[in-house]
Amino acid sequence: MEERDLTGAPEPAHDASDRLDSWKEIAAYLGRSITTLQRWEASEGLPVRRLAHASKGSVSAFKHELDEWRRKRTSGSPYAIESKPPDAPRRDTGSGRSWRMFWSGLAVRTAVSAAVVVLAVMVIGLTWAVARMRGQAPETPARLDVRSPAPGTVILMWTDASLTEDRFEVARFGTVVGTVEAGFTKAEFTGLDAGTSYHWDVRACNSSGCSPWHGVVGRTPDGSDAYSGVPDLPAIGDATDILFVSSRATGRGQIYVMRRDGSRVTRVTNTSANDMSPKWSPDRSRIAFASDGTGAAEIYVMKADGSAVVNLTNHDPAKDHSPAWSPEGTHIAFVSTRSGGADVWVMNADGSNPVNLTTSPGVDGQPAWSPDGRRIAFSSDRNGASEIYVMDADGSNQRRLTTDGAVNSFPAWGPDGRIAFQSTRDGQDEIYLIDADGSHETRVTSHPGVDRSPTWSPDGNRIVFASDREGNFEIYSVKPDGSGLANLTKSPASESEPAWGLLRPTPLRGR
């Protein structure tokens, strides 16, 4: 019987020594496993014949065909295998399948390569965008001073120059010995050798790098002198210091202090709460403020450096906020909801003997003492719109100063008796002045942005306030006539509630 392959074509005559009659013989001839040969048959057109006799699956191949296939395969071009003439002894079905598998694999490899390229471009672009967002390394701290209050102790203080750092690094003789969280500008070291000079350096760092070092030499006292080193800095609480609230470090409101020109920014509180409404005591040794650390707002007092914090109200679930010191420092006015509505209260400076001064059905808030301590200004919506009111320090003789029907709030009594406040009477919040008898209203600021929360300098020559006129709330300073405007903070964070300090008693206008 004439043998035929599976295509039905008769097998041509060949020398018997040229023919291989099984997978085993073919594998031995090519030096590969049977599995590899079957894969080559399917994917690369290995010239194998499957015989159509009773023993299904029998195969044969001719050495000269295998030699020619191998020559073309090893020549470097896979397409040479597919360029055999039509009568070449190979399976057409295998050839078609190998082409399909080749193009399919090529498509997959191309798609994967494209995906890798796209991913690489995305990574490079993201890295570039993050670098642009993070910006450059921060500026070097602008001022570094050292003090030594006791033998073996050194306190370093510096000025935050750029507000873009996430930490400060402190080095001693070229070795980093401490890291300070962003927002703080002070570091204390103890256990040093008394009477010894140390070289200190400070630099600001963020994810883009670090600033150059700023160095200073500070000698610790040996006990024979009260202080050695550079002249001492004015203590926190100096008459030029302005308190304010900022979210620059944690996103929460924390209390900071700065000089009148915006320099030497120092963080005072470091809590997980929102700290707000800071106010100087008359001698500037303490700060009253509100905080929601217990869940509801409470009134606290602390030392000027942020230590020795005491809760004065502790009246949860009532909300106690907006503290204001009396000029002699013996009392604190504040706002509380403990009677049901928001009223102005007053208590002793230690938190004892709280007394409700206003009992109106409206919302009374933002108390501010007159410089002589005899009266308190406040805001109230008891007659509909929020207006500015004045009352005697015991809550009697309450009377209304503004009557325009706009939202008038945040009164701040100046040293000459004028009251600064914010008002929407001209369409947006601006800063205004009014005499204590309600006369002589004048406008201080004029800008499409929101100007709010005014407070006076101790000498009455300037007013500081918060404004979003440059996109986010910053602390500004301006003269009472509206001239000399200056941005003090220049921070991308939100800054608010400035407080420059209590005012010295002077004769009041408009009594």
VEXSESE-124445 format. One record per residue (C-alpha): residue number from 1; x, y, z. Coordinates in pm, 1 decimal, padded with zeros to 6 digits, m for minus. Example, Ala and Ser with C-alpha at 12.3 -4.5 7.8 and 13.67 -1.06 7.14 Angstrom:
<recs>
   k     east    north       up
   1  01230.0 m00450.0  00780.0
   2  01367.0 m00106.0  00714.0
</recs>
This chain:
<recs>
   k     east    north       up
   1  00000.0  00000.0  00000.0
   2  00125.1  00345.1 m00090.2
   3  00166.7  00561.8  00215.3
   4  00027.6  00910.5  00209.0
   5  00068.0  01198.6  00453.1
   6 m00231.7  01367.3  00614.4
   7 m00273.6  01607.3  00320.9
   8 m00347.8  01310.7  00094.0
   9 m00039.0  01363.5 m00125.8
  10  00169.0  01053.9 m00200.1
  11  00504.7  01047.9 m00034.7
  12  00785.7  01097.8 m00288.2
  13  01052.9  00834.4 m00321.2
  14  01378.2  00891.0 m00131.2
  15  01683.8  00701.9 m00030.8
  16  01596.0  00487.3  00271.0
  17  01900.5  00615.5  00457.6
  18  01758.5  00969.9  00426.7
  19  01438.6  00884.8  00608.5
  20  01372.2  00898.6  00984.8
  21  01064.3  00700.6  01093.9
  22  00984.6  00817.5  01448.6
  23  01000.5  01112.2  01689.9
  24  01282.9  00930.4  01862.9
  25  01496.9  00908.1  01547.5
  26  01424.3  01272.5  01457.2
  27  01513.8  01383.7  01809.9
  28  01837.2  01187.5  01798.8
  29  01927.4  01334.5  01458.9
  30  01866.0  01697.6  01568.8
  31  01994.1  01646.8  01922.7
  32  01678.4  01788.2  02086.3
  33  01400.4  01645.8  02299.2
  34  01076.2  01522.6  02146.0
  35  00888.3  01802.8  02327.5
  36  01111.2  02064.9  02165.6
  37  01061.6  01911.8  01823.1
  38  00683.4  01912.9  01862.8
  39  00699.6  02280.6  01967.9
  40  00915.6  02359.1  01663.5
  41  00666.5  02177.5  01442.7
  42  00383.0  02392.0  01573.5
  43  00561.0  02727.9  01589.5
  44  00842.9  02714.9  01332.8
  45  00728.0  02464.7  01065.3
  46  00966.0  02177.5  01139.9
  47  00922.9  01952.4  00828.2
  48  00766.3  01644.9  00988.6
  49  00521.8  01417.1  00809.4
  50  00235.9  01247.5  00989.5
  51  00145.9  00921.7  00817.6
  52 m00215.8  00821.5  00741.9
  53 m00198.6  00449.6  00807.6
  54 m00345.7  00250.5  01091.3
  55 m00094.3  00357.7  01347.0
  56 m00215.4  00711.7  01409.0
  57  00041.6  00954.9  01523.8
  58  00329.4  00792.6  01332.2
  59  00569.9  01047.6  01194.7
  60  00857.3  01056.3  00954.7
  61  01103.5  01310.7  00825.4
  62  01378.1  01331.8  00572.0
  63  01723.3  01433.3  00677.5
  64  01782.4  01662.0  00378.3
  65  01460.7  01851.6  00461.5
  66  01558.6  01880.8  00826.8
  67  01904.9  02002.2  00724.1
  68  01758.1  02267.5  00495.0
  69  01510.6  02379.8  00766.5
  70  01789.7  02401.3  01024.3
  71  02012.8  02597.3  00782.5
  72  01742.6  02853.3  00723.2
  73  01651.1  02868.4  01092.0
  74  02007.8  02941.8  01195.4
  75  02062.4  03197.7  00919.2
  76  01906.9  03465.4  01141.4
  77  01578.2  03533.9  00959.9
  78  01265.5  03362.0  01083.2
  79  01092.5  03464.0  00760.7
  80  01326.7  03238.0  00557.1
  81  01152.4  02936.7  00702.3
  82  00822.1  03059.5  00565.0
  83  00959.1  03130.9  00214.9
  84  00972.2  02765.0  00101.4
  85  00816.4  02689.5 m00233.8
  86  00458.5  02562.4 m00229.0
  87  00563.5  02203.8 m00294.2
  88  00800.9  02193.0  00002.0
  89  00731.4  01888.0  00211.0
  90  00581.4  02057.2  00517.7
  91  00240.4  02086.3  00668.6
  92  00044.0  02385.5  00545.4
  93 m00168.8  02376.9  00858.8
  94  00140.7  02395.0  01076.8
  95  00273.3  02683.8  00870.1
  96 m00048.0  02883.7  00912.3
  97 m00055.3  02821.5  01282.2
  98  00309.9  02921.4  01319.8
  99  00241.5  03250.6  01138.0
 100 m00053.8  03324.1  01362.4
 101  00145.4  03243.4  01673.3
 102  00436.9  03456.1  01551.8
 103  00223.2  03763.3  01483.6
 104  00028.8  03710.6  01805.0
 105  00351.6  03696.1  02004.9
 106  00485.2  03998.3  01820.7
 107  00169.4  04194.0  01903.0
 108  00190.4  04098.3  02269.5
 109  00558.6  04193.6  02285.7
 110  00484.7  04523.5  02113.9
 111  00196.9  04600.0  02352.4
 112  00408.8  04516.5  02655.5
 113  00694.1  04732.2  02528.0
 114  00454.9  05021.8  02467.2
 115  00309.9  04982.6  02815.0
 116  00658.3  04987.2  02966.6
 117  00742.5  05305.0  02773.1
 118  00417.8  05473.5  02881.9
 119  00477.6  05371.7  03243.7
 120  00831.7  05505.3  03231.6
 121  00709.9  05835.8  03088.6
 122  00445.4  05858.4  03360.5
 123  00702.4  05790.1  03633.8
 124  00939.0  06050.3  03492.1
 125  00654.4  06303.0  03461.6
 126  00531.6  06233.6  03813.9
 127  00883.2  06268.2  03950.9
 128  00921.0  06599.2  03768.2
 129  00581.6  06723.1  03890.7
 130  00656.2  06628.1  04249.9
 131  00992.4  06797.2  04227.7
 132  00827.9  07109.9  04089.7
 133  00562.2  07097.2  04360.3
 134  00814.8  07052.9  04635.0
 135  01026.9  07330.5  04495.9
 136  01377.2  07414.1  04602.6
 137  01554.8  07351.9  04929.6
 138  01455.2  07602.8  05199.5
 139  01650.4  07916.2  05278.9
 140  01909.5  07928.5  05552.7
 141  01770.4  08043.5  05891.2
 142  01826.6  08417.2  05887.8
 143  01934.4  08465.1  06247.6
 144  02094.2  08235.0  06501.9
 145  02146.4  08338.2  06861.7
 146  02271.0  08140.5  07157.8
 147  02205.3  08191.1  07525.6
 148  02322.6  07996.1  07826.0
 149  02095.8  08037.4  08128.2
 150  02289.0  07792.7  08349.1
 151  02624.3  07610.9  08354.0
 152  02621.7  07329.8  08099.0
 153  02303.5  07449.1  07924.1
 154  02274.3  07614.8  07583.5
 155  01957.3  07742.6  07416.8
 156  01968.1  07815.4  07044.1
 157  01709.2  08038.5  06875.6
 158  01683.0  08130.4  06509.8
 159  01450.8  08287.6  06254.6
 160  01244.3  08079.9  06012.2
 161  01347.4  08229.3  05676.8
 162  01136.1  08042.0  05419.0
 163  00851.1  07842.5  05581.1
 164  00905.7  07556.0  05332.7
 165  01114.1  07328.3  05555.8
 166  00983.9  07017.1  05726.1
 167  01260.0  07012.6  05987.8
 168  01564.8  07193.3  06123.1
 169  01892.2  07014.1  06186.6
 170  02131.0  07127.5  06460.1
 171  02500.9  07038.6  06448.5
 172  02775.4  07074.9  06708.8
 173  03131.2  07088.3  06576.7
 174  03003.4  06958.6  06240.9
 175  02805.2  06660.2  06374.2
 176  02424.9  06663.8  06371.2
 177  02311.0  06634.1  06732.2
 178  01940.5  06713.1  06705.1
 179  01640.1  06761.0  06477.3
 180  01369.3  07017.7  06545.2
 181  01018.2  06993.4  06401.7
 182  00909.8  07255.3  06149.9
 183  00735.3  07544.3  06322.1
 184  00975.1  07547.9  06617.5
 185  01277.4  07778.6  06615.0
 186  01443.6  07686.2  06941.1
 187  01653.9  07397.2  07071.3
 188  01793.7  07337.7  07420.0
 189  02095.3  07124.3  07509.6
 190  02200.5  07029.9  07862.8
 191  02481.8  06829.8  08018.6
 192  02752.5  07028.6  07838.9
 193  03087.4  07118.3  07990.8
 194  03066.0  07443.2  08186.3
 195  03294.9  07722.7  08075.9
 196  03350.0  07562.2  07733.5
 197  03293.6  07710.7  07390.2
 198  03095.3  07506.6  07136.7
 199  03041.8  07573.6  06769.2
 200  02676.3  07533.7  06668.4
 201  02516.7  07522.6  06323.1
 202  02153.2  07516.8  06213.5
 203  02008.4  07445.7  05870.6
 204  01656.3  07404.9  05730.9
 205  01565.0  07092.5  05531.6
 206  01279.2  06957.9  05322.0
 207  01233.1  06678.6  05068.8
 208  01425.8  06879.2  04807.8
 209  01735.5  06922.2  05022.4
 210  01883.2  07136.8  05297.4
 211  01992.2  07498.2  05316.4
 212  02352.7  07596.2  05387.9
 213  02452.4  07585.1  05752.8
 214  02427.7  07896.5  05971.3
 215  02677.7  07887.2  06253.7
 216  02751.1  08059.8  06583.9
 217  02986.5  08003.6  06876.6
 218  02830.5  07995.4  07221.4
 219  03021.1  07957.1  07548.6
 220  02849.5  07792.7  07844.8
 221  02899.0  07982.8  08172.7
 222  03124.2  07834.3  08436.3
 223  02920.3  07965.6  08729.7
 224  03129.2  08276.5  08787.8
 225  02918.7  08478.7  08547.2
 226  02545.4  08486.4  08496.3
 227  02569.0  08470.5  08119.9
 228  02831.4  08420.7  07851.4
 229  02799.6  08446.9  07475.9
 230  02615.5  08686.1  07245.7
 231  02381.3  08948.6  07393.8
 232  02054.2  08798.0  07503.7
 233  01747.2  08814.0  07281.2
 234  01437.3  08984.7  07413.0
 235  01230.1  08722.9  07587.9
 236  00909.6  08604.1  07426.1
 237  00647.8  08848.1  07540.3
 238  00840.2  09159.2  07443.7
 239  00617.1  09453.3  07348.8
 240  00697.3  09401.4  06981.3
 241  00575.0  09039.7  06978.9
 242  00252.2  08951.0  06797.8
 243  00059.8  08632.3  06872.0
 244 m00130.5  08462.3  06591.3
 245 m00282.4  08129.6  06489.8
 246 m00140.2  07927.7  06201.1
 247 m00194.2  07589.3  06037.0
 248  00153.6  07589.4  05878.8
 249  00294.4  07286.2  06065.5
 250  00011.8  07035.9  06113.4
 251 m00295.2  07168.3  05934.8
 252 m00449.1  07240.5  06274.1
 253 m00461.5  07582.4  06436.2
 254 m00156.7  07630.8  06660.5
 255 m00033.9  07941.9  06838.7
 256  00276.3  08123.2  06713.6
 257  00455.9  08444.5  06801.6
 258  00655.7  08679.7  06577.5
 259  00819.7  09019.3  06595.0
 260  00633.1  09324.0  06470.3
 261  00807.9  09298.5  06131.1
 262  00719.3  08928.8  06088.4
 263  01064.7  08797.9  06183.0
 264  01162.2  08541.1  06447.9
 265  00854.4  08324.6  06405.1
 266  00831.0  08082.9  06699.5
 267  00575.9  07811.9  06763.7
 268  00423.7  07830.8  07112.0
 269  00179.8  07536.2  07123.3
 270  00228.0  07185.5  06987.9
 271 m00093.4  06990.6  07043.8
 272 m00327.3  06759.5  06856.0
 273 m00610.7  07008.7  06916.5
 274 m00711.1  07336.0  06753.3
 275 m00568.9  07620.2  06962.6
 276 m00718.6  07962.5  06899.3
 277 m00784.3  08319.7  07018.5
 278 m00452.6  08386.9  07199.4
 279 m00429.6  08697.8  07419.1
 280 m00136.8  08846.1  07611.4
 281 m00164.9  08908.9  07984.3
 282 m00087.0  09272.9  08078.0
 283  00268.5  09188.3  08187.1
 284  00307.5  08961.9  07879.0
 285  00427.2  08671.8  08091.4
 286  00118.8  08458.4  08018.1
 287 m00113.5  08380.3  07730.4
 288 m00483.6  08304.3  07756.7
 289 m00628.6  08101.7  07470.2
 290 m00906.3  07862.0  07372.9
 291 m00859.5  07499.9  07269.3
 292 m01084.7  07207.1  07177.2
 293 m00846.8  06946.8  07318.1
 294 m01116.5  06803.9  07549.7
 295 m01376.5  06788.0  07273.7
 296 m01547.2  07118.8  07351.6
 297 m01367.6  07452.6  07352.9
 298 m01220.7  07557.3  07689.4
 299 m01021.4  07856.3  07816.2
 300 m00657.7  07789.1  07908.0
 301 m00365.6  07992.8  08040.3
 302  00002.9  07914.8  07983.6
 303  00338.8  08081.6  08023.1
 304  00467.4  08286.0  07729.8
 305  00693.5  07999.1  07619.3
 306  00401.1  07753.1  07602.7
 307  00468.8  07574.1  07931.6
 308  00255.9  07533.0  08245.4
 309 m00078.5  07502.2  08064.8
 310 m00385.3  07525.3  08294.6
 311 m00752.6  07469.2  08202.1
 312 m00953.6  07751.8  08360.9
 313 m01308.1  07659.0  08257.6
 314 m01332.2  07280.0  08222.6
 315 m01708.2  07304.9  08171.1
 316 m01779.7  07039.4  07907.2
 317 m02013.1  07019.4  07715.5
 318 m02038.7  07399.0  07714.8
 319 m01817.1  07593.4  07474.7
 320 m01590.5  07855.3  07632.3
 321 m01382.2  08070.3  07400.1
 322 m01266.9  08424.9  07302.8
 323 m01074.2  08516.3  07622.3
 324 m00973.7  08878.5  07694.1
 325 m00760.2  08997.6  07988.5
 326 m00862.2  09297.6  08197.4
 327 m00594.1  09573.7  08195.8
 328 m00485.8  09496.5  08553.1
 329 m00465.2  09124.0  08478.5
 330 m00702.7  09012.8  08753.3
 331 m00997.7  08907.8  08535.5
 332 m01065.1  08739.6  08202.2
 333 m01376.5  08806.2  07997.7
 334 m01484.2  08522.4  07767.5
 335 m01779.2  08376.6  07575.1
 336 m01964.0  08071.2  07704.1
 337 m02268.7  07864.7  07610.3
 338 m02308.4  07724.7  07961.7
 339 m02630.7  07920.1  08014.6
 340 m02784.0  07787.1  07692.6
 341 m02698.0  08070.4  07453.6
 342 m02370.7  08243.6  07375.5
 343 m02311.4  08514.7  07639.1
 344 m02021.9  08725.5  07761.1
 345 m01890.8  08611.8  08098.5
 346 m01612.5  08727.8  08326.4
 347 m01407.4  08526.0  08576.9
 348 m01107.3  08570.9  08798.6
 349 m00774.6  08512.1  08625.0
 350 m00747.6  08173.9  08800.5
 351 m01084.5  08059.2  08659.5
 352 m01286.1  08113.0  08979.5
 353 m01611.6  08304.1  09024.5
 354 m01752.1  08308.1  08666.2
 355 m02030.8  08566.9  08620.3
 356 m02267.6  08608.3  08322.8
 357 m02265.1  08970.1  08202.4
 358 m02509.6  08941.4  07911.1
 359 m02833.2  08746.9  07908.5
 360 m02983.5  08847.6  07575.8
 361 m03159.5  08591.3  07352.6
 362 m02908.6  08661.3  07075.6
 363 m02546.6  08560.1  07026.1
 364 m02306.0  08781.5  07221.6
 365 m01933.8  08743.9  07156.4
 366 m01580.3  08878.3  07108.6
 367 m01537.1  09082.5  07429.1
 368 m01264.7  09352.5  07440.3
 369 m01172.3  09561.0  07746.8
 370 m01127.8  09934.6  07736.0
 371 m00772.4  10049.7  07827.0
 372 m00890.9  10181.5  08165.2
 373 m01072.0  09855.5  08244.1
 374 m01405.8  10025.7  08305.3
 375 m01594.2  09898.3  07996.0
 376 m01615.8  09603.3  07763.2
 377 m01699.2  09618.0  07393.5
 378 m01861.2  09313.6  07231.8
 379 m02066.5  09205.8  06932.0
 380 m02430.3  09091.4  06944.5
 381 m02709.8  09000.8  06703.1
 382 m02980.6  09054.7  06964.9
 383 m03157.5  09305.0  06737.7
 384 m03120.4  09106.6  06415.7
 385 m02787.7  09189.3  06251.5
 386 m02457.1  09164.5  06434.4
 387 m02363.0  09503.9  06579.3
 388 m02099.5  09650.0  06811.8
 389 m02209.8  09714.6  07172.8
 390 m02044.4  09856.2  07481.6
 391 m02126.0  09786.2  07848.9
 392 m01975.6  09862.8  08186.2
 393 m01737.4  09599.9  08321.8
 394 m02009.5  09464.0  08552.1
 395 m02250.1  09409.6  08257.8
 396 m02464.1  09717.4  08318.7
 397 m02540.7  10006.6  08085.0
 398 m02536.6  09804.6  07762.7
 399 m02573.1  10019.9  07453.6
 400 m02536.5  09984.9  07079.7
 401 m02268.4  10172.1  06882.0
 402 m02332.7  10063.1  06520.4
 403 m02676.7  10076.0  06360.2
 404 m02625.4  10013.1  05988.2
 405 m02770.4  09660.4  05975.8
 406 m02450.0  09507.6  05831.6
 407 m02246.1  09236.6  06001.9
 408 m02022.2  09422.4  06248.6
 409 m01794.2  09216.8  06473.6
 410 m01452.1  09166.7  06637.4
 411 m01420.2  09498.4  06827.2
 412 m01069.6  09591.9  06947.1
 413 m01023.9  09889.3  07177.6
 414 m00731.5  10118.8  07090.9
 415 m00516.6  10313.4  07335.8
 416 m00678.5  10646.3  07248.9
 417 m01032.2  10510.9  07294.4
 418 m01116.9  10434.9  06932.5
 419 m01252.7  10089.2  06857.5
 420 m01140.7  09898.5  06549.5
 421 m01383.8  09640.1  06412.0
 422 m01471.3  09451.7  06095.5
 423 m01785.1  09523.8  05894.2
 424 m01958.6  09415.9  05572.7
 425 m02135.4  09750.7  05526.1
 426 m01960.1  09815.9  05193.9
 427 m02009.8  09469.3  05050.1
 428 m01719.9  09272.6  05197.4
 429 m01539.9  09254.5  05532.1
 430 m01322.1  09561.2  05586.8
 431 m01159.0  09721.2  05891.7
 432 m01326.4  10032.6  06036.9
 433 m01277.5  10266.0  06333.5
 434 m01539.7  10420.6  06559.7
 435 m01524.0  10632.9  06874.7
 436 m01645.1  10478.3  07199.8
 437 m01964.1  10686.5  07182.2
 438 m02049.3  10563.4  06829.3
 439 m01930.4  10872.0  06643.4
 440 m01665.6  10936.5  06380.8
 441 m01681.0  10612.2  06185.8
 442 m01391.8  10582.9  05937.9
 443 m01281.5  10310.5  05699.1
 444 m00924.7  10176.9  05726.6
 445 m00900.5  09910.0  05452.4
 446 m01052.8  09889.1  05106.4
 447 m00995.4  09567.8  04914.1
 448 m01211.1  09297.5  04745.9
 449 m01063.4  09039.9  04985.1
 450 m01179.5  08967.2  05339.4
 451 m01014.6  09180.0  05612.8
 452 m01098.0  09069.2  05965.6
 453 m00997.7  09035.8  06333.5
 454 m00820.9  09370.4  06393.1
 455 m00596.6  09434.2  06694.0
 456 m00389.6  09737.3  06794.3
 457 m00019.3  09779.5  06857.9
 458  00055.0  09880.7  07218.9
 459  00150.1  10232.6  07106.0
 460 m00159.3  10268.2  06886.3
 461  00043.7  10346.1  06573.9
 462 m00058.1  10036.2  06380.2
 463 m00338.5  09783.6  06342.9
 464 m00275.6  09420.5  06256.7
 465 m00546.0  09206.4  06096.7
 466 m00600.8  08889.4  05894.7
 467 m00676.4  08905.4  05521.2
 468 m00707.7  08669.6  05225.3
 469 m00630.5  08941.6  04970.0
 470 m00338.2  08739.7  04831.0
 471 m00525.1  08408.1  04810.4
 472 m00492.5  08269.3  05162.4
 473 m00529.2  08430.1  05502.8
 474 m00215.5  08613.2  05616.8
 475 m00138.9  08862.5  05893.6
 476 m00106.3  09225.1  05777.2
 477 m00009.5  09548.6  05945.5
 478 m00143.2  09892.6  05853.8
 479 m00152.9  10243.0  05997.8
 480 m00490.0  10361.8  06134.5
 481 m00525.8  10592.9  05834.1
 482 m00494.3  10296.2  05594.5
 483 m00137.9  10365.5  05477.7
 484  00175.8  10158.7  05520.2
 485  00020.8  09816.8  05449.0
 486  00261.8  09524.1  05503.3
 487  00222.7  09144.7  05483.9
 488  00394.0  09004.8  05793.8
 489  00362.4  08629.3  05745.8
 490  00390.1  08548.9  05372.1
 491  00310.7  08184.0  05434.3
 492  00115.7  07937.1  05214.6
 493 m00071.0  07827.1  05527.6
 494 m00372.2  07995.0  05687.5
 495 m00285.2  08262.5  05947.0
 496 m00548.6  08430.7  06165.0
 497 m00645.5  08590.8  06498.9
 498 m00350.2  08824.5  06559.3
 499 m00304.3  08973.4  06908.3
 500 m00043.4  09240.1  06975.5
 501 m00101.0  09291.0  07343.9
 502 m00296.8  09478.6  07602.7
 503 m00299.1  09855.5  07586.5
 504 m00175.4  10110.4  07835.4
 505 m00445.5  10321.6  08004.2
 506 m00491.0  10660.3  07836.6
 507 m00769.3  10922.6  07837.6
 508 m01049.8  10796.4  07616.1
 509 m01213.3  10978.8  07328.4
 510 m01590.3  10993.5  07303.6
 511 m01671.6  10918.3  07666.3
</recs>
